[in-house]
Every structure is written in structure tokens, then in C-alpha cells.
Amino acid sequence: MTRDPGDREDGERDDPERDDPEREDREHDDAEPLAEFDQEAFEAAFAAEFGATVEPERPGAEAPVAEPTPPQDTPQRRIIAVVLTPIRSAAALAGLCAMSDLRAHIIPSANGALAARTITGEVDDAEMLLTGAPSEAVQLAEQLSRLAKAQVVLLTANLGSGDDGPTGTITGREYINGEAGREVPAGLILANADDVLESLLIGTLDPEDAPGRIDPATGKWRPGGGLFGSRRRKKP
């Protein structure tokens, strides 16, 4: 006997939700919504697994042009080398420098004649760290200590300019017979220095503008035609 779909066997119960056509729609509405796609998280996970992606070059596309970096101001650097000598006469020291072809500005001072030189341009920082002075200043002090046959002192002022204004350091070292000696406290020398030496080392006075300056190359150190001036012979 054929069973009618509408007939129910014994024990079967009516399920109103099973026969409800809107049940599926309600279950779909009650389901949790899908999370939105996180592009950044996907790219990070992809890069961690397979490496960073590279944007392929497109034919005909121009490469982006990098904007030029504005030039930065290079800090100005100037080194003043001053050799203190026991020679009292500036003219005498200028004569010694002229005979030995030494280039320096000879300046009179209360404690003896000075030989000063301004050094600009590139300087070996390693050499400055070891000796406290560039080779040009060291050679000047070595030669003057031989010529004077006495102890001289080389003072080196490393001057510059920063955001807060002028900056600099001063170092001192003795030289005897062409050999470097012990370091000398620059502050102790400055405490007993006259205004000319102090102005030279702090950069407020250029050696070529110092009062009484003598340039050995010009021959003006010869007031009477000789090293220490000519002496007239007395008439008999």
C-alpha cells in the first residue's frame, strides 16, 4: 500500500519549525557576520612567510625622481698656532725665520716674541688627537726650538662655530732642540699672558692684524740693513 506523504506513522510528532519555510531565513540572519578583510594583516603575514613583495615595473611608467637634499652647512674650522719664544726682539726672531725660510707672523709681546700662523683647510683628526696640533704647527715649533737653541712652547687653538656660538679648545706642548716635550696647561699660560696672546688664541685677533706684526718675507725686519740693524763705525 502506498503511503500518503501527508500521513504520519505512529510515534511521529508534528515539528512546526521543520515545516516552517521561514526557519532557514531566520537561521541565516542569526549567524555571525563574516569579519572584514584586513589587507594590512594579510600583507604582513604574506611578507613573513614569503618575503616582501616588489611592485613590478610597468612599461612606460616613469621612475619617481628623488628630491635633492639641501646642502648642509659645514662647520667652519680654523686653527691658530702660536709659538712662544724666549727671544725678546721681534725683529731678531723675524730674521731667524727669514734665514731659515720659515713662514709665520712675528708678533711682539710682553713675554717674548711670538711666531703665529693660521691653518685652514683639511686637518688630519688622528694627528690632532695624538699630538694636539697639525703637522704644520709641529714643524714650526720644532724648527724654532732648534734656531733659538732654547725651549719654546707651542699653543694650538682649535676654533670652530656651533649652534651656540664660537667653540674651541687650546692645547700646549714644549719643544726643545726639535723634540716634543711635556704637555703644558694652556690655562696656566693664558693666566699670565698679555692681551695680544689671549686675543690670538680665542680668535678675536688675526695674526696678520696684530700690532707690530712683522712678515719675515718682506724684509721689514731689517731696520738698518742687517739682522739686528747696522752699526755705524765711530770715526777715529
C-alpha positions in Angstrom: 0.0 0.0 0.0 1.3 3.4 -1.0 1.8 5.8 1.8 0.4 9.3 1.5 3.1 11.9 2.3 0.6 13.6 4.4 0.1 10.6 6.5 2.3 10.1 9.6 3.2 6.9 11.3 2.6 6.3 14.8 5.0 8.0 17.1 5.8 10.8 14.7 5.2 14.2 16.1 4.4 17.4 14.4 7.5 19.7 14.2 6.3 23.2 13.5 9.9 24.5 13.0 10.7 21.8 10.4 7.7 22.7 8.3 8.3 26.4 8.8 9.6 27.8 5.5 11.0 31.0 7.2 13.2 28.9 9.5 16.2 28.8 7.1 16.0 32.6 6.7 16.0 33.1 10.5 19.0 30.8 10.9 20.9 32.7 8.2 20.1 36.0 9.9 21.1 34.7 13.3 24.6 33.5 12.0 27.7 35.5 13.0 28.6 38.1 10.3 31.9 37.5 8.4 34.9 39.6 9.6 36.0 42.3 7.2 39.2 41.5 5.2 42.3 43.1 6.8 44.6 44.0 3.9 47.5 45.1 6.1 47.4 41.9 8.3 47.3 39.8 5.1 50.4 41.6 3.6 52.3 41.3 6.9 51.6 37.6 7.1 52.5 37.1 3.5 55.8 39.0 3.9 56.7 37.0 6.9 56.1 33.7 5.0 57.3 34.5 1.5 59.3 37.8 1.8 58.4 41.3 1.0 56.7 41.9 -2.3 58.1 44.1 -5.0 56.0 46.3 -7.2 56.5 45.2 -10.8 57.8 47.8 -13.2 55.2 49.0 -15.6 56.3 49.6 -19.1 56.2 53.3 -19.9 55.9 54.4 -16.3 58.5 56.9 -15.2 60.5 56.2 -12.1 59.9 58.7 -9.3 62.5 61.4 -9.1 64.0 61.9 -5.6 64.0 65.4 -4.4 67.5 66.9 -4.0 68.8 67.0 -0.4 69.6 70.6 0.6 73.3 71.0 1.3 74.2 71.2 5.0 76.4 73.9 6.3 79.8 72.6 7.1 81.0 73.9 10.4 83.8 76.4 10.0 87.1 75.3 11.4 90.2 77.4 12.0 93.4 76.5 13.8 95.7 79.2 15.3 99.2 78.0 16.1 101.3 80.3 18.3 104.9 79.5 19.3 106.2 81.3 22.4 109.9 82.0 22.3 112.4 83.4 24.8 113.7 85.9 22.1 112.9 89.4 23.2 113.2 91.1 19.9 110.6 90.5 17.3 113.0 91.7 14.6 115.6 89.2 15.7 113.1 86.3 15.5 111.9 87.5 12.1 115.5 87.5 10.9 116.0 83.9 12.1 112.8 82.9 10.3 113.8 84.6 7.1 117.2 82.9 7.0 115.5 79.5 7.6 112.7 80.2 5.1 110.0 79.8 7.9 106.6 81.3 7.1 105.0 82.9 10.2 103.7 86.2 11.5 106.2 87.5 14.1 104.4 89.5 16.8 106.0 91.3 19.8 104.6 90.6 23.2 105.4 91.4 26.8 106.9 87.9 27.5 108.9 87.5 24.3 108.4 87.4 20.5 105.7 85.2 19.1 105.5 83.2 15.9 101.9 82.7 14.8 100.3 81.0 11.8 96.7 80.5 10.8 95.9 77.0 9.5 92.8 76.3 7.4 91.6 73.5 5.2 91.6 69.8 5.9 93.4 68.6 9.0 94.2 65.0 10.0 92.0 64.4 13.0 94.0 61.4 14.1 97.1 63.5 14.1 95.3 66.2 16.1 94.3 63.5 18.6 97.8 62.2 19.1 99.8 65.4 19.1 97.2 68.1 19.8 98.4 70.1 16.8 98.5 69.7 13.0 101.9 68.8 11.4 102.3 72.3 10.0 102.3 73.7 13.5 104.5 71.0 14.9 107.2 71.6 12.3 107.2 75.3 13.0 107.7 74.6 16.7 110.4 72.1 16.1 112.4 74.4 13.8 112.1 77.4 16.1 113.3 75.4 19.0 116.5 74.5 17.0 117.0 78.0 15.8 116.5 79.6 19.2 118.6 76.8 20.9 116.1 77.1 23.7 112.8 75.8 24.9 109.7 77.0 23.1 106.0 76.4 23.7 103.5 75.6 21.0 100.0 76.7 21.8 97.3 75.4 19.4 93.8 76.8 19.4 91.3 74.7 17.5 88.5 77.1 16.8 85.0 76.5 15.4 81.5 77.7 15.3 78.4 75.8 16.6 74.8 76.4 17.2 75.5 78.2 20.5 78.3 80.4 19.1 82.1 80.1 18.9 83.7 76.9 20.2 87.3 75.8 20.6 90.0 74.0 22.6 93.5 75.1 23.4 96.5 72.7 23.9 100.1 73.4 24.8 103.3 71.4 24.5 107.0 72.2 25.0 109.7 71.7 22.3 113.4 71.5 23.0 116.1 71.1 20.2 113.5 69.9 17.8 111.9 67.3 20.1 108.5 67.3 21.7 108.4 67.6 25.5 105.7 67.5 28.1 102.3 69.0 27.8 101.8 72.4 29.2 98.5 73.5 30.8 97.2 76.1 28.4 95.1 77.8 31.1 98.2 78.5 33.2 99.9 80.2 30.3 96.8 82.2 29.4 96.5 83.4 33.0 100.0 85.0 32.7 99.6 86.1 29.0 99.2 89.6 27.7 96.1 90.8 25.8 97.7 90.1 22.4 98.4 86.4 23.1 94.9 85.9 24.6 93.2 87.6 21.7 95.1 85.4 19.2 94.1 82.2 20.9 90.5 82.9 21.4 90.2 84.1 17.7 89.3 87.7 18.3 92.6 88.9 16.7 94.0 87.6 13.4 97.8 87.2 13.4 98.1 89.4 10.3 96.3 92.2 12.2 98.3 92.0 15.4 100.0 95.3 16.4 103.7 95.4 15.5 103.5 92.3 13.3 106.5 91.6 11.1 106.4 89.4 8.0 109.9 87.9 7.5 109.4 87.5 3.8 109.1 91.3 3.3 112.5 92.2 4.8 111.0 94.8 7.0 112.7 93.2 10.0 116.0 94.9 8.7 115.8 98.3 10.2 119.4 99.1 9.2 120.1 96.5 6.5 121.3 93.8 8.8 119.8 91.1 11.1 119.9 93.2 14.2 120.4 96.6 12.5 123.5 98.2 11.2 126.0 99.8 13.5 127.9 102.8 12.4 131.5 102.8 13.0 132.9 105.5 15.1 135.2 107.9 13.3 138.7 107.8 14.6 
